[in-house]
């Protein structure tokens, strides 16, 4: 997640915030990169999905991140309400 943020953020920053509730740890990973278009948001976690076919990579990063989080009993979602760059919310149960 952090590598993706760094890779696509040419100016600005990548930030990770961590918070805890009684039953989960929450991670918010935000960047100031180009963001993810609304029409692509529904399938960015699918295998071999790339927003831009001309960028390097196989399109497996987000798929693998989400899969690992699911195996740990958590969730990984794109915050579609974010308007500057991208924000992903990762929640892991305690």
PDB file as gemmi writes it, atoms N, CA and C in Angstrom:
CRYST1    1.000    1.000    1.000  90.00  90.00  90.00 P 1                      
ATOM      1  N   UNK A   1       0.832  -1.183   0.000  1.00  0.00           N  
ATOM      2  CA  UNK A   1       0.000   0.000   0.000  1.00  0.00           C  
ATOM      3  C   UNK A   1       0.882   1.253   0.000  1.00  0.00           C  
ATOM      4  N   UNK A   2       1.862   1.287   0.887  1.00  0.00           N  
ATOM      5  CA  UNK A   2       2.724   2.465   0.951  1.00  0.00           C  
ATOM      6  C   UNK A   2       3.552   2.606  -0.320  1.00  0.00           C  
ATOM      7  N   UNK A   3       4.028   1.495  -0.856  1.00  0.00           N  
ATOM      8  CA  UNK A   3       4.806   1.545  -2.088  1.00  0.00           C  
ATOM      9  C   UNK A   3       3.961   2.109  -3.234  1.00  0.00           C  
ATOM     10  N   UNK A   4       2.725   1.666  -3.352  1.00  0.00           N  
ATOM     11  CA  UNK A   4       1.828   2.202  -4.390  1.00  0.00           C  
ATOM     12  C   UNK A   4       1.672   3.709  -4.227  1.00  0.00           C  
ATOM     13  N   UNK A   5       1.439   4.138  -3.006  1.00  0.00           N  
ATOM     14  CA  UNK A   5       1.283   5.562  -2.747  1.00  0.00           C  
ATOM     15  C   UNK A   5       2.517   6.344  -3.146  1.00  0.00           C  
ATOM     16  N   UNK A   6       3.689   5.843  -2.773  1.00  0.00           N  
ATOM     17  CA  UNK A   6       4.945   6.515  -3.130  1.00  0.00           C  
ATOM     18  C   UNK A   6       5.179   6.505  -4.632  1.00  0.00           C  
ATOM     19  N   UNK A   7       4.826   5.409  -5.265  1.00  0.00           N  
ATOM     20  CA  UNK A   7       5.033   5.265  -6.705  1.00  0.00           C  
ATOM     21  C   UNK A   7       4.210   6.272  -7.507  1.00  0.00           C  
ATOM     22  N   UNK A   8       2.982   6.513  -7.096  1.00  0.00           N  
ATOM     23  CA  UNK A   8       2.085   7.360  -7.873  1.00  0.00           C  
ATOM     24  C   UNK A   8       2.023   8.811  -7.392  1.00  0.00           C  
ATOM     25  N   UNK A   9       2.681   9.128  -6.286  1.00  0.00           N  
ATOM     26  CA  UNK A   9       2.674  10.493  -5.770  1.00  0.00           C  
ATOM     27  C   UNK A   9       3.961  11.186  -6.179  1.00  0.00           C  
ATOM     28  N   UNK A  10       3.875  12.006  -7.204  1.00  0.00           N  
ATOM     29  CA  UNK A  10       5.057  12.725  -7.700  1.00  0.00           C  
ATOM     30  C   UNK A  10       5.319  13.984  -6.882  1.00  0.00           C  
ATOM     31  N   UNK A  11       4.270  14.621  -6.375  1.00  0.00           N  
ATOM     32  CA  UNK A  11       4.391  15.787  -5.510  1.00  0.00           C  
ATOM     33  C   UNK A  11       3.454  15.599  -4.332  1.00  0.00           C  
ATOM     34  N   UNK A  12       3.844  16.132  -3.198  1.00  0.00           N  
ATOM     35  CA  UNK A  12       3.005  15.998  -2.015  1.00  0.00           C  
ATOM     36  C   UNK A  12       3.545  14.927  -1.100  1.00  0.00           C  
ATOM     37  N   UNK A  13       2.641  14.148  -0.497  1.00  0.00           N  
ATOM     38  CA  UNK A  13       3.091  13.186   0.507  1.00  0.00           C  
ATOM     39  C   UNK A  13       2.199  11.949   0.564  1.00  0.00           C  
ATOM     40  N   UNK A  14       2.706  10.960   1.255  1.00  0.00           N  
ATOM     41  CA  UNK A  14       1.963   9.740   1.583  1.00  0.00           C  
ATOM     42  C   UNK A  14       1.921   9.676   3.104  1.00  0.00           C  
ATOM     43  N   UNK A  15       0.750   9.448   3.641  1.00  0.00           N  
ATOM     44  CA  UNK A  15       0.572   9.450   5.095  1.00  0.00           C  
ATOM     45  C   UNK A  15      -0.135   8.177   5.529  1.00  0.00           C  
ATOM     46  N   UNK A  16       0.326   7.617   6.645  1.00  0.00           N  
ATOM     47  CA  UNK A  16      -0.376   6.488   7.237  1.00  0.00           C  
ATOM     48  C   UNK A  16      -0.734   6.877   8.672  1.00  0.00           C  
ATOM     49  N   UNK A  17      -2.011   6.767   8.990  1.00  0.00           N  
ATOM     50  CA  UNK A  17      -2.490   7.020  10.341  1.00  0.00           C  
ATOM     51  C   UNK A  17      -3.002   5.715  10.931  1.00  0.00           C  
ATOM     52  N   UNK A  18      -2.752   5.529  12.205  1.00  0.00           N  
ATOM     53  CA  UNK A  18      -3.167   4.313  12.893  1.00  0.00           C  
ATOM     54  C   UNK A  18      -4.029   4.708  14.084  1.00  0.00           C  
ATOM     55  N   UNK A  19      -5.141   4.008  14.240  1.00  0.00           N  
ATOM     56  CA  UNK A  19      -6.049   4.251  15.355  1.00  0.00           C  
ATOM     57  C   UNK A  19      -6.522   2.899  15.868  1.00  0.00           C  
ATOM     58  N   UNK A  20      -7.025   2.875  17.058  1.00  0.00           N  
ATOM     59  CA  UNK A  20      -7.513   1.616  17.631  1.00  0.00           C  
ATOM     60  C   UNK A  20      -8.880   1.830  18.250  1.00  0.00           C  
ATOM     61  N   UNK A  21      -9.707   0.804  18.138  1.00  0.00           N  
ATOM     62  CA  UNK A  21     -10.986   0.763  18.834  1.00  0.00           C  
ATOM     63  C   UNK A  21     -10.906  -0.406  19.809  1.00  0.00           C  
ATOM     64  N   UNK A  22     -11.993  -0.704  20.460  1.00  0.00           N  
ATOM     65  CA  UNK A  22     -11.998  -1.826  21.401  1.00  0.00           C  
ATOM     66  C   UNK A  22     -11.787  -3.167  20.709  1.00  0.00           C  
ATOM     67  N   UNK A  23     -12.148  -3.250  19.431  1.00  0.00           N  
ATOM     68  CA  UNK A  23     -12.074  -4.541  18.757  1.00  0.00           C  
ATOM     69  C   UNK A  23     -11.296  -4.550  17.439  1.00  0.00           C  
ATOM     70  N   UNK A  24     -10.638  -3.440  17.095  1.00  0.00           N  
ATOM     71  CA  UNK A  24      -9.929  -3.415  15.810  1.00  0.00           C  
ATOM     72  C   UNK A  24      -8.817  -2.361  15.801  1.00  0.00           C  
ATOM     73  N   UNK A  25      -7.891  -2.563  14.891  1.00  0.00           N  
ATOM     74  CA  UNK A  25      -6.877  -1.559  14.590  1.00  0.00           C  
ATOM     75  C   UNK A  25      -7.203  -1.014  13.206  1.00  0.00           C  
ATOM     76  N   UNK A  26      -7.232   0.307  13.071  1.00  0.00           N  
ATOM     77  CA  UNK A  26      -7.582   0.959  11.808  1.00  0.00           C  
ATOM     78  C   UNK A  26      -6.363   1.671  11.245  1.00  0.00           C  
ATOM     79  N   UNK A  27      -6.095   1.445   9.978  1.00  0.00           N  
ATOM     80  CA  UNK A  27      -5.023   2.120   9.270  1.00  0.00           C  
ATOM     81  C   UNK A  27      -5.652   2.937   8.150  1.00  0.00           C  
ATOM     82  N   UNK A  28      -5.233   4.174   8.009  1.00  0.00           N  
ATOM     83  CA  UNK A  28      -5.657   4.999   6.884  1.00  0.00           C  
ATOM     84  C   UNK A  28      -4.387   5.365   6.116  1.00  0.00           C  
ATOM     85  N   UNK A  29      -4.316   4.968   4.858  1.00  0.00           N  
ATOM     86  CA  UNK A  29      -3.173   5.271   4.006  1.00  0.00           C  
ATOM     87  C   UNK A  29      -3.649   6.258   2.953  1.00  0.00           C  
ATOM     88  N   UNK A  30      -3.080   7.451   2.976  1.00  0.00           N  
ATOM     89  CA  UNK A  30      -3.507   8.533   2.078  1.00  0.00           C  
ATOM     90  C   UNK A  30      -2.324   9.023   1.257  1.00  0.00           C  
ATOM     91  N   UNK A  31      -2.616   9.416   0.018  1.00  0.00           N  
ATOM     92  CA  UNK A  31      -1.585  10.051  -0.797  1.00  0.00           C  
ATOM     93  C   UNK A  31      -2.178  11.242  -1.533  1.00  0.00           C  
ATOM     94  N   UNK A  32      -1.295  12.062  -2.056  1.00  0.00           N  
ATOM     95  CA  UNK A  32      -1.728  13.246  -2.807  1.00  0.00           C  
ATOM     96  C   UNK A  32      -1.480  13.056  -4.297  1.00  0.00           C  
ATOM     97  N   UNK A  33      -1.460  11.804  -4.727  1.00  0.00           N  
ATOM     98  CA  UNK A  33      -1.262  11.488  -6.136  1.00  0.00           C  
ATOM     99  C   UNK A  33      -2.505  11.779  -6.958  1.00  0.00           C  
ATOM    100  N   UNK A  34      -2.564  11.208  -8.161  1.00  0.00           N  
ATOM    101  CA  UNK A  34      -3.674  11.508  -9.076  1.00  0.00           C  
ATOM    102  C   UNK A  34      -5.017  10.937  -8.647  1.00  0.00           C  
ATOM    103  N   UNK A  35      -5.031  10.027  -7.710  1.00  0.00           N  
ATOM    104  CA  UNK A  35      -6.293   9.440  -7.262  1.00  0.00           C  
ATOM    105  C   UNK A  35      -6.777   8.342  -8.188  1.00  0.00           C  
ATOM    106  N   UNK A  36      -7.906   7.792  -7.871  1.00  0.00           N  
ATOM    107  CA  UNK A  36      -8.505   6.712  -8.656  1.00  0.00           C  
ATOM    108  C   UNK A  36      -9.839   7.214  -9.181  1.00  0.00           C  
ATOM    109  N   UNK A  37     -10.010   7.199 -10.496  1.00  0.00           N  
ATOM    110  CA  UNK A  37     -11.272   7.675 -11.072  1.00  0.00           C  
ATOM    111  C   UNK A  37     -12.467   6.879 -10.535  1.00  0.00           C  
ATOM    112  N   UNK A  38     -13.577   7.569 -10.352  1.00  0.00           N  
ATOM    113  CA  UNK A  38     -14.782   6.942  -9.789  1.00  0.00           C  
ATOM    114  C   UNK A  38     -15.228   5.726 -10.594  1.00  0.00           C  
ATOM    115  N   UNK A  39     -15.063   5.773 -11.916  1.00  0.00           N  
ATOM    116  CA  UNK A  39     -15.518   4.643 -12.739  1.00  0.00           C  
ATOM    117  C   UNK A  39     -14.610   3.423 -12.619  1.00  0.00           C  
ATOM    118  N   UNK A  40     -13.465   3.555 -11.981  1.00  0.00           N  
ATOM    119  CA  UNK A  40     -12.543   2.428 -11.790  1.00  0.00           C  
ATOM    120  C   UNK A  40     -12.604   1.878 -10.367  1.00  0.00           C  
ATOM    121  N   UNK A  41     -13.237   2.595  -9.463  1.00  0.00           N  
ATOM    122  CA  UNK A  41     -13.207   2.255  -8.034  1.00  0.00           C  
ATOM    123  C   UNK A  41     -13.800   0.881  -7.728  1.00  0.00           C  
ATOM    124  N   UNK A  42     -14.744   0.424  -8.514  1.00  0.00           N  
ATOM    125  CA  UNK A  42     -15.411  -0.844  -8.220  1.00  0.00           C  
ATOM    126  C   UNK A  42     -14.550  -2.070  -8.494  1.00  0.00           C  
ATOM    127  N   UNK A  43     -13.519  -1.935  -9.319  1.00  0.00           N  
ATOM    128  CA  UNK A  43     -12.762  -3.139  -9.661  1.00  0.00           C  
ATOM    129  C   UNK A  43     -11.253  -3.012  -9.478  1.00  0.00           C  
ATOM    130  N   UNK A  44     -10.773  -2.035  -8.717  1.00  0.00           N  
ATOM    131  CA  UNK A  44      -9.325  -1.884  -8.544  1.00  0.00           C  
ATOM    132  C   UNK A  44      -8.690  -3.015  -7.745  1.00  0.00           C  
ATOM    133  N   UNK A  45      -9.491  -3.777  -6.998  1.00  0.00           N  
ATOM    134  CA  UNK A  45      -8.947  -4.888  -6.218  1.00  0.00           C  
ATOM    135  C   UNK A  45      -8.962  -6.211  -6.990  1.00  0.00           C  
ATOM    136  N   UNK A  46      -9.355  -6.181  -8.246  1.00  0.00           N  
ATOM    137  CA  UNK A  46      -9.351  -7.404  -9.052  1.00  0.00           C  
ATOM    138  C   UNK A  46      -7.958  -7.662  -9.611  1.00  0.00           C  
ATOM    139  N   UNK A  47      -7.650  -8.925  -9.879  1.00  0.00           N  
ATOM    140  CA  UNK A  47      -6.346  -9.308 -10.440  1.00  0.00           C  
ATOM    141  C   UNK A  47      -6.106  -8.600 -11.769  1.00  0.00           C  
ATOM    142  N   UNK A  48      -4.872  -8.193 -11.975  1.00  0.00           N  
ATOM    143  CA  UNK A  48      -4.376  -7.598 -13.223  1.00  0.00           C  
ATOM    144  C   UNK A  48      -5.086  -6.300 -13.615  1.00  0.00           C  
ATOM    145  N   UNK A  49      -5.614  -5.589 -12.625  1.00  0.00           N  
ATOM    146  CA  UNK A  49      -6.276  -4.320 -12.900  1.00  0.00           C  
ATOM    147  C   UNK A  49      -5.284  -3.185 -12.755  1.00  0.00           C  
ATOM    148  N   UNK A  50      -5.184  -2.384 -13.802  1.00  0.00           N  
ATOM    149  CA  UNK A  50      -4.336  -1.204 -13.790  1.00  0.00           C  
ATOM    150  C   UNK A  50      -5.173  -0.013 -14.242  1.00  0.00           C  
ATOM    151  N   UNK A  51      -4.995   1.120 -13.579  1.00  0.00           N  
ATOM    152  CA  UNK A  51      -5.719   2.331 -13.951  1.00  0.00           C  
ATOM    153  C   UNK A  51      -5.198   2.849 -15.286  1.00  0.00           C  
ATOM    154  N   UNK A  52      -3.888   2.792 -15.439  1.00  0.00           N  
ATOM    155  CA  UNK A  52      -3.239   3.277 -16.658  1.00  0.00           C  
ATOM    156  C   UNK A  52      -2.397   2.142 -17.228  1.00  0.00           C  
ATOM    157  N   UNK A  53      -2.731   1.670 -18.385  1.00  0.00           N  
ATOM    158  CA  UNK A  53      -2.025   0.535 -18.979  1.00  0.00           C  
ATOM    159  C   UNK A  53      -0.576   0.853 -19.341  1.00  0.00           C  
ATOM    160  N   UNK A  54      -0.194   2.130 -19.309  1.00  0.00           N  
ATOM    161  CA  UNK A  54       1.163   2.509 -19.687  1.00  0.00           C  
ATOM    162  C   UNK A  54       2.107   2.619 -18.492  1.00  0.00           C  
ATOM    163  N   UNK A  55       1.606   2.417 -17.279  1.00  0.00           N  
ATOM    164  CA  UNK A  55       2.483   2.423 -16.114  1.00  0.00           C  
ATOM    165  C   UNK A  55       3.012   1.021 -15.886  1.00  0.00           C  
ATOM    166  N   UNK A  56       4.192   0.955 -15.261  1.00  0.00           N  
ATOM    167  CA  UNK A  56       4.789  -0.350 -15.018  1.00  0.00           C  
ATOM    168  C   UNK A  56       4.012  -1.092 -13.940  1.00  0.00           C  
ATOM    169  N   UNK A  57       4.177  -2.395 -13.907  1.00  0.00           N  
ATOM    170  CA  UNK A  57       3.508  -3.229 -12.920  1.00  0.00           C  
ATOM    171  C   UNK A  57       2.546  -4.198 -13.563  1.00  0.00           C  
ATOM    172  N   UNK A  58       2.148  -5.185 -12.793  1.00  0.00           N  
ATOM    173  CA  UNK A  58       1.255  -6.240 -13.288  1.00  0.00           C  
ATOM    174  C   UNK A  58      -0.200  -6.031 -12.917  1.00  0.00           C  
ATOM    175  N   UNK A  59      -0.480  -5.088 -12.034  1.00  0.00           N  
ATOM    176  CA  UNK A  59      -1.852  -4.900 -11.586  1.00  0.00           C  
ATOM    177  C   UNK A  59      -2.252  -5.911 -10.530  1.00  0.00           C  
ATOM    178  N   UNK A  60      -1.278  -6.341  -9.730  1.00  0.00           N  
ATOM    179  CA  UNK A  60      -1.565  -7.324  -8.679  1.00  0.00           C  
ATOM    180  C   UNK A  60      -1.440  -6.749  -7.271  1.00  0.00           C  
ATOM    181  N   UNK A  61      -0.859  -5.577  -7.124  1.00  0.00           N  
ATOM    182  CA  UNK A  61      -0.568  -5.024  -5.803  1.00  0.00           C  
ATOM    183  C   UNK A  61      -1.781  -4.888  -4.908  1.00  0.00           C  
ATOM    184  N   UNK A  62      -2.816  -4.210  -5.366  1.00  0.00           N  
ATOM    185  CA  UNK A  62      -4.001  -4.016  -4.536  1.00  0.00           C  
ATOM    186  C   UNK A  62      -4.753  -5.323  -4.320  1.00  0.00           C  
ATOM    187  N   UNK A  63      -4.774  -6.180  -5.328  1.00  0.00           N  
ATOM    188  CA  UNK A  63      -5.405  -7.497  -5.183  1.00  0.00           C  
ATOM    189  C   UNK A  63      -4.722  -8.279  -4.058  1.00  0.00           C  
ATOM    190  N   UNK A  64      -3.385  -8.318  -4.069  1.00  0.00           N  
ATOM    191  CA  UNK A  64      -2.653  -9.074  -3.054  1.00  0.00           C  
ATOM    192  C   UNK A  64      -2.797  -8.445  -1.671  1.00  0.00           C  
ATOM    193  N   UNK A  65      -2.756  -7.132  -1.603  1.00  0.00           N  
ATOM    194  CA  UNK A  65      -2.948  -6.456  -0.308  1.00  0.00           C  
ATOM    195  C   UNK A  65      -4.301  -6.823   0.287  1.00  0.00           C  
ATOM    196  N   UNK A  66      -5.345  -6.717  -0.523  1.00  0.00           N  
ATOM    197  CA  UNK A  66      -6.677  -7.023  -0.013  1.00  0.00           C  
ATOM    198  C   UNK A  66      -6.781  -8.492   0.394  1.00  0.00           C  
ATOM    199  N   UNK A  67      -6.178  -9.364  -0.371  1.00  0.00           N  
ATOM    200  CA  UNK A  67      -6.252 -10.804  -0.072  1.00  0.00           C  
ATOM    201  C   UNK A  67      -5.562 -11.121   1.259  1.00  0.00           C  
ATOM    202  N   UNK A  68      -4.390 -10.544   1.500  1.00  0.00           N  
ATOM    203  CA  UNK A  68      -3.675 -10.769   2.761  1.00  0.00           C  
ATOM    204  C   UNK A  68      -4.497 -10.242   3.935  1.00  0.00           C  
ATOM    205  N   UNK A  69      -5.073  -9.062   3.768  1.00  0.00           N  
ATOM    206  CA  UNK A  69      -5.904  -8.480   4.827  1.00  0.00           C  
ATOM    207  C   UNK A  69      -7.109  -9.387   5.106  1.00  0.00           C  
ATOM    208  N   UNK A  70      -7.734  -9.912   4.065  1.00  0.00           N  
ATOM    209  CA  UNK A  70      -8.875 -10.813   4.245  1.00  0.00           C  
ATOM    210  C   UNK A  70      -8.462 -12.091   4.981  1.00  0.00           C  
ATOM    211  N   UNK A  71      -7.295 -12.624   4.666  1.00  0.00           N  
ATOM    212  CA  UNK A  71      -6.807 -13.825   5.347  1.00  0.00           C  
ATOM    213  C   UNK A  71      -6.557 -13.567   6.829  1.00  0.00           C  
ATOM    214  N   UNK A  72      -6.305 -12.312   7.185  1.00  0.00           N  
ATOM    215  CA  UNK A  72      -6.114 -11.933   8.584  1.00  0.00           C  
ATOM    216  C   UNK A  72      -7.442 -11.566   9.248  1.00  0.00           C  
ATOM    217  N   UNK A  73      -8.551 -11.710   8.511  1.00  0.00           N  
ATOM    218  CA  UNK A  73      -9.869 -11.430   9.057  1.00  0.00           C  
ATOM    219  C   UNK A  73     -10.281  -9.970   8.970  1.00  0.00           C  
ATOM    220  N   UNK A  74      -9.566  -9.179   8.188  1.00  0.00           N  
ATOM    221  CA  UNK A  74      -9.854  -7.752   8.095  1.00  0.00           C  
ATOM    222  C   UNK A  74     -10.463  -7.340   6.774  1.00  0.00           C  
ATOM    223  N   UNK A  75     -10.546  -6.029   6.598  1.00  0.00           N  
ATOM    224  CA  UNK A  75     -11.076  -5.461   5.365  1.00  0.00           C  
ATOM    225  C   UNK A  75     -10.140  -4.363   4.863  1.00  0.00           C  
ATOM    226  N   UNK A  76     -10.116  -4.194   3.561  1.00  0.00           N  
ATOM    227  CA  UNK A  76      -9.372  -3.124   2.914  1.00  0.00           C  
ATOM    228  C   UNK A  76     -10.295  -2.509   1.878  1.00  0.00           C  
ATOM    229  N   UNK A  77     -10.516  -1.193   2.009  1.00  0.00           N  
ATOM    230  CA  UNK A  77     -11.445  -0.517   1.106  1.00  0.00           C  
ATOM    231  C   UNK A  77     -10.864   0.807   0.639  1.00  0.00           C  
ATOM    232  N   UNK A  78     -11.285   1.219  -0.528  1.00  0.00           N  
ATOM    233  CA  UNK A  78     -10.981   2.547  -1.040  1.00  0.00           C  
ATOM    234  C   UNK A  78     -12.021   3.506  -0.484  1.00  0.00           C  
ATOM    235  N   UNK A  79     -11.561   4.625   0.058  1.00  0.00           N  
ATOM    236  CA  UNK A  79     -12.483   5.658   0.535  1.00  0.00           C  
ATOM    237  C   UNK A  79     -12.887   6.505  -0.665  1.00  0.00           C  
ATOM    238  N   UNK A  80     -14.050   6.247  -1.212  1.00  0.00           N  
ATOM    239  CA  UNK A  80     -14.499   6.936  -2.425  1.00  0.00           C  
ATOM    240  C   UNK A  80     -14.946   8.370  -2.148  1.00  0.00           C  
ATOM    241  N   UNK A  81     -15.060   8.747  -0.888  1.00  0.00           N  
ATOM    242  CA  UNK A  81     -15.445  10.122  -0.546  1.00  0.00           C  
ATOM    243  C   UNK A  81     -14.245  11.067  -0.536  1.00  0.00           C  
ATOM    244  N   UNK A  82     -13.048  10.502  -0.547  1.00  0.00           N  
ATOM    245  CA  UNK A  82     -11.839  11.315  -0.560  1.00  0.00           C  
ATOM    246  C   UNK A  82     -11.698  12.016  -1.913  1.00  0.00           C  
ATOM    247  N   UNK A  83     -11.343  13.288  -1.898  1.00  0.00           N  
ATOM    248  CA  UNK A  83     -11.277  14.055  -3.153  1.00  0.00           C  
ATOM    249  C   UNK A  83      -9.871  14.483  -3.537  1.00  0.00           C  
ATOM    250  N   UNK A  84      -8.890  14.252  -2.688  1.00  0.00           N  
ATOM    251  CA  UNK A  84      -7.511  14.618  -3.019  1.00  0.00           C  
ATOM    252  C   UNK A  84      -6.646  13.368  -2.964  1.00  0.00           C  
ATOM    253  N   UNK A  85      -6.196  12.888  -4.101  1.00  0.00           N  
ATOM    254  CA  UNK A  85      -5.400  11.669  -4.126  1.00  0.00           C  
ATOM    255  C   UNK A  85      -6.245  10.453  -3.820  1.00  0.00           C  
ATOM    256  N   UNK A  86      -5.647   9.500  -3.110  1.00  0.00           N  
ATOM    257  CA  UNK A  86      -6.342   8.258  -2.737  1.00  0.00           C  
ATOM    258  C   UNK A  86      -6.264   8.061  -1.231  1.00  0.00           C  
ATOM    259  N   UNK A  87      -7.289   7.433  -0.692  1.00  0.00           N  
ATOM    260  CA  UNK A  87      -7.283   7.047   0.725  1.00  0.00           C  
ATOM    261  C   UNK A  87      -7.828   5.633   0.823  1.00  0.00           C  
ATOM    262  N   UNK A  88      -7.039   4.773   1.431  1.00  0.00           N  
ATOM    263  CA  UNK A  88      -7.452   3.403   1.675  1.00  0.00           C  
ATOM    264  C   UNK A  88      -7.609   3.205   3.170  1.00  0.00           C  
ATOM    265  N   UNK A  89      -8.644   2.476   3.550  1.00  0.00           N  
ATOM    266  CA  UNK A  89      -8.914   2.175   4.959  1.00  0.00           C  
ATOM    267  C   UNK A  89      -8.746   0.685   5.171  1.00  0.00           C  
ATOM    268  N   UNK A  90      -7.853   0.328   6.070  1.00  0.00           N  
ATOM    269  CA  UNK A  90      -7.571  -1.062   6.394  1.00  0.00           C  
ATOM    270  C   UNK A  90      -7.991  -1.288   7.845  1.00  0.00           C  
ATOM    271  N   UNK A  91      -8.800  -2.298   8.073  1.00  0.00           N  
ATOM    272  CA  UNK A  91      -9.267  -2.607   9.410  1.00  0.00           C  
ATOM    273  C   UNK A  91      -8.930  -4.056   9.749  1.00  0.00           C  
ATOM    274  N   UNK A  92      -8.204  -4.241  10.866  1.00  0.00           N  
ATOM    275  CA  UNK A  92      -7.836  -5.579  11.331  1.00  0.00           C  
ATOM    276  C   UNK A  92      -8.430  -5.817  12.710  1.00  0.00           C  
ATOM    277  N   UNK A  93      -9.101  -6.960  12.888  1.00  0.00           N  
ATOM    278  CA  UNK A  93      -9.675  -7.246  14.207  1.00  0.00           C  
ATOM    279  C   UNK A  93      -8.570  -7.575  15.210  1.00  0.00           C  
ATOM    280  N   UNK A  94      -8.851  -7.282  16.472  1.00  0.00           N  
ATOM    281  CA  UNK A  94      -7.889  -7.621  17.531  1.00  0.00           C  
ATOM    282  C   UNK A  94      -8.048  -9.068  17.952  1.00  0.00           C  
TER     283      UNK A  94                                                      
END                                                                             
